[in-house]
């Protein structure tokens, strides 16, 4: 029975679709350009040595060494183009010329040299922009509509599994390039200020609170850090008063003061010592 033609509404139901998705995702993880010949190699339909022979002019046309019939190849190229559109890749036609010495002859993909089919093989798909590859949000809806889930073993597991890790890594890189906010509301903290605070708390929480109260008295801070700075300032003020040689009153830490009451409702410190 002849399989119906591939269309924009039915290409996700084709058995070739999960394999093409997996191979294209693997290619985009390491590069920005998806070429149909690379997809054929990734699907084990074209041996790398046969591709090299064709590029060097030792094979008259590429379809001669592709381990696939022409009908299936036509479906594969159409599905590849539809999926590239879903990924928002930019098409770019490339001219393939013979490698090696001698005249740079233009290579052929088909026996007949049909211009439309030749262009389908030569059309590359380029990922615009910079940074790491992230499948678009609409991809999940498309997979759900076709009955495919993220747990399907035929899907590109690496791209979905590491998506959250990749975003956290990108956010961490941005943290070093511009002032950031510690969780919650508050003024933006410069990188130098963050480094001072983290270094102080890295030596111990007590030293961190003491640093806030003694070294950052007028610095705009996150509300949580401001709370602990008040504790540190109270301690510094009482300690300085106890060390005043003109003050003859004995000093001892009180058992119940407003400061102790405040400590019972202390917020959690947002900073952690660097690992």
C-alpha positions as CSV (number, residue, x, y, z in Angstrom):
1,X,0.0,0.0,0.0
2,X,1.4,3.4,-1.0
3,X,2.0,5.8,1.9
4,X,0.1,9.1,1.6
5,X,2.1,12.2,0.7
6,X,3.8,14.1,3.5
7,X,2.2,17.4,4.3
8,X,2.6,20.1,7.0
9,X,-0.2,18.6,9.0
10,X,0.9,14.9,8.8
11,X,4.7,14.9,8.7
12,X,4.9,14.4,12.5
13,X,3.0,11.1,12.1
14,X,5.6,9.6,9.7
15,X,7.9,6.9,11.1
16,X,10.9,8.9,9.8
17,X,10.1,11.9,11.9
18,X,11.5,10.8,15.3
19,X,14.7,9.7,13.7
20,X,15.1,13.0,11.9
21,X,14.3,15.0,15.1
22,X,17.0,13.0,17.0
23,X,19.7,13.5,14.3
24,X,19.0,17.2,13.8
25,X,19.1,17.9,17.6
26,X,22.5,16.1,17.8
27,X,23.8,18.2,14.9
28,X,22.6,21.5,16.5
29,X,24.1,20.6,19.8
30,X,27.6,20.9,18.2
31,X,27.0,23.3,15.4
32,X,24.7,25.8,13.7
33,X,24.2,24.3,10.3
34,X,22.0,21.2,9.4
35,X,22.9,19.8,6.0
36,X,20.7,17.0,4.4
37,X,23.9,14.9,3.8
38,X,24.8,15.1,7.5
39,X,21.3,13.9,8.4
40,X,21.6,11.0,6.0
41,X,25.0,10.1,7.6
42,X,23.4,10.4,11.1
43,X,20.6,8.1,10.1
44,X,23.1,5.5,8.8
45,X,21.7,5.8,5.3
46,X,24.9,7.2,3.9
47,X,28.4,5.9,4.8
48,X,30.9,8.6,5.6
49,X,33.4,7.0,3.2
50,X,30.9,7.0,0.4
51,X,30.2,10.7,1.1
52,X,33.9,11.4,0.8
53,X,34.1,9.5,-2.5
54,X,31.3,11.6,-3.9
55,X,32.9,14.9,-2.7
56,X,36.1,13.8,-4.4
57,X,34.3,13.1,-7.7
58,X,34.7,9.3,-7.6
59,X,30.9,8.8,-7.5
60,X,28.8,10.2,-10.4
61,X,25.8,11.2,-8.2
62,X,25.1,10.9,-4.5
63,X,21.8,8.9,-4.7
64,X,23.9,6.0,-6.1
65,X,25.5,5.4,-2.7
66,X,22.6,6.2,-0.4
67,X,21.1,3.1,1.2
68,X,17.5,4.2,0.6
69,X,14.9,4.1,-2.2
70,X,14.0,7.4,-3.9
71,X,10.4,7.5,-2.6
72,X,11.6,7.3,1.0
73,X,14.4,9.9,0.3
74,X,11.8,12.3,-1.0
75,X,9.7,11.9,2.2
76,X,12.8,12.4,4.3
77,X,13.8,15.6,2.6
78,X,10.2,17.0,3.0
79,X,10.0,16.1,6.7
80,X,13.5,17.6,7.3
81,X,12.3,20.9,5.7
82,X,9.1,21.0,7.8
83,X,10.9,20.3,11.0
84,X,13.6,22.9,10.2
85,X,10.7,25.4,9.9
86,X,9.4,24.4,13.3
87,X,12.9,25.0,14.7
88,X,13.0,28.5,13.0
89,X,16.1,27.6,11.1
90,X,17.0,29.8,8.1
91,X,17.3,28.0,4.7
92,X,20.4,28.6,2.6
93,X,21.2,26.9,-0.7
94,X,24.8,25.8,-0.9
95,X,26.8,24.9,-4.0
96,X,28.7,21.6,-3.7
97,X,31.9,21.4,-5.8
98,X,34.5,18.6,-6.2
99,X,37.3,18.4,-3.6
100,X,40.9,17.8,-4.5
101,X,43.1,18.9,-7.4
102,X,41.8,19.7,-10.9
103,X,38.7,21.6,-12.0
104,X,36.1,22.4,-9.4
105,X,33.2,20.7,-11.0
106,X,29.7,21.0,-9.5
107,X,28.6,17.8,-7.9
108,X,25.3,16.2,-8.6
109,X,22.9,14.6,-6.1
110,X,20.5,12.8,-8.5
111,X,20.9,10.8,-11.7
112,X,18.4,12.9,-13.6
113,X,19.7,16.3,-12.3
114,X,16.2,17.6,-11.6
115,X,16.7,21.2,-10.4
116,X,14.1,21.0,-7.6
117,X,15.4,17.8,-6.1
118,X,19.0,19.0,-6.5
119,X,18.0,22.1,-4.5
120,X,16.4,20.0,-1.8
121,X,19.7,18.2,-1.2
122,X,21.8,21.4,-1.4
123,X,19.5,23.4,1.0
124,X,21.2,23.9,4.3
125,X,19.4,25.1,7.4
126,X,21.2,27.6,9.7
127,X,20.4,28.3,13.3
128,X,20.3,32.1,13.8
129,X,21.7,33.9,16.8
130,X,24.3,32.9,19.3
131,X,24.4,30.6,22.3
132,X,23.3,27.1,22.8
133,X,20.6,25.3,21.0
134,X,17.2,25.2,22.7
135,X,14.2,23.5,21.0
136,X,11.3,26.0,20.7
137,X,8.4,25.8,23.2
138,X,6.0,24.9,20.4
139,X,7.9,21.7,19.9
140,X,6.3,20.1,23.0
141,X,2.8,20.9,21.8
142,X,3.7,19.3,18.4
143,X,5.0,16.2,20.1
144,X,1.9,15.9,22.3
145,X,-0.4,16.3,19.3
146,X,1.4,13.4,17.5
147,X,1.5,11.1,20.6
148,X,5.2,11.5,21.2
149,X,6.5,12.3,24.7
150,X,9.8,13.5,26.1
151,X,10.4,10.0,27.5
152,X,10.2,8.5,24.0
153,X,13.6,6.8,23.4
154,X,13.6,7.9,19.8
155,X,13.7,11.6,20.7
156,X,16.9,13.7,21.3
157,X,17.1,13.0,25.0
158,X,20.2,15.1,25.6
159,X,18.7,18.3,24.4
160,X,15.6,17.9,26.6
161,X,17.4,16.4,29.6
162,X,20.1,19.1,29.8
163,X,17.8,22.1,28.9
164,X,17.4,23.2,32.6
165,X,21.1,22.7,33.3
166,X,22.1,24.7,30.2
167,X,19.8,27.6,31.2
168,X,21.2,27.7,34.7
169,X,24.7,27.7,33.3
170,X,23.9,30.6,30.9
171,X,22.3,32.5,33.9
172,X,25.5,31.9,35.9
173,X,27.6,33.4,33.1
174,X,25.3,36.4,32.9
175,X,25.8,36.9,36.7
176,X,29.5,37.6,36.2
177,X,28.8,40.2,33.5
178,X,26.4,42.6,35.2
179,X,25.1,43.5,38.6
180,X,22.4,41.1,39.8
181,X,19.8,40.9,42.5
182,X,19.8,38.4,45.3
183,X,16.4,36.6,45.5
184,X,13.6,39.0,46.3
185,X,13.4,42.7,46.0
186,X,16.2,45.1,46.6
187,X,18.9,47.2,44.8
188,X,21.2,45.6,42.3
189,X,24.4,44.5,43.8
190,X,27.7,45.1,42.0
191,X,30.1,42.2,41.4
192,X,32.7,43.7,43.7
193,X,30.1,44.0,46.5
194,X,28.9,40.4,46.0
195,X,32.5,39.2,46.2
196,X,33.1,41.1,49.5
197,X,30.0,39.7,51.1
198,X,30.5,36.1,49.9
199,X,34.2,36.2,51.1
200,X,33.1,37.4,54.5
201,X,30.4,34.7,54.9
202,X,32.9,32.2,53.5
203,X,35.0,32.7,56.7
204,X,31.9,32.1,58.8
205,X,28.4,33.4,59.4
206,X,29.4,35.4,62.4
207,X,32.2,37.1,60.5
208,X,29.7,37.7,57.6
209,X,27.2,39.5,59.9
210,X,30.1,41.4,61.5
211,X,31.2,42.5,58.1
212,X,27.8,43.8,57.2
213,X,27.5,45.8,60.4
214,X,31.1,47.2,60.4
215,X,32.1,47.5,56.7
216,X,28.8,48.1,54.9
217,X,26.9,50.6,57.1
218,X,25.6,52.8,54.3
219,X,25.5,50.3,51.4
220,X,22.1,49.6,49.7
221,X,21.4,45.9,50.3
222,X,18.7,43.3,49.9
223,X,16.2,43.5,52.8
224,X,17.4,40.2,54.3
225,X,21.0,41.4,54.3
226,X,19.9,44.7,55.7
227,X,18.2,42.8,58.6
228,X,21.5,41.0,59.4
229,X,23.4,44.2,59.0
230,X,21.2,45.8,61.8
231,X,22.1,42.8,64.0
232,X,25.8,43.4,63.2
233,X,25.6,47.1,63.9
234,X,23.9,46.5,67.2
235,X,26.6,44.1,68.2
236,X,29.4,46.5,67.1
237,X,27.8,49.4,68.9
238,X,27.5,47.5,72.2
239,X,31.0,46.1,71.8
240,X,32.4,49.6,71.2
241,X,30.5,50.9,74.2
242,X,31.9,48.1,76.4
243,X,35.4,48.9,75.3
244,X,35.0,52.6,76.1
245,X,37.5,53.3,78.9
246,X,35.4,56.2,80.2
247,X,32.4,53.8,80.7
248,X,32.8,52.2,84.2
249,X,29.7,50.1,83.9
250,X,30.3,46.3,83.6
251,X,29.2,44.9,80.3
252,X,27.5,41.6,79.8
253,X,25.4,40.2,77.0
254,X,21.7,40.5,78.1
255,X,19.5,37.4,78.2
256,X,16.4,39.1,76.8
257,X,16.5,42.2,74.7
258,X,14.7,43.4,71.6
259,X,17.7,42.1,69.6
260,X,17.2,38.6,71.0
261,X,13.5,38.8,70.2
262,X,14.4,39.8,66.6
263,X,16.7,36.8,66.3
264,X,13.7,34.4,66.9
265,X,12.2,35.7,63.7
266,X,15.4,35.8,61.7
267,X,15.2,35.4,57.9
268,X,17.4,32.9,56.1
269,X,20.6,34.2,54.7
270,X,20.7,34.2,50.9
271,X,24.4,34.0,50.6
272,X,26.4,30.8,50.8
273,X,30.1,30.3,51.1
274,X,31.9,29.6,47.8
275,X,32.6,25.9,47.2
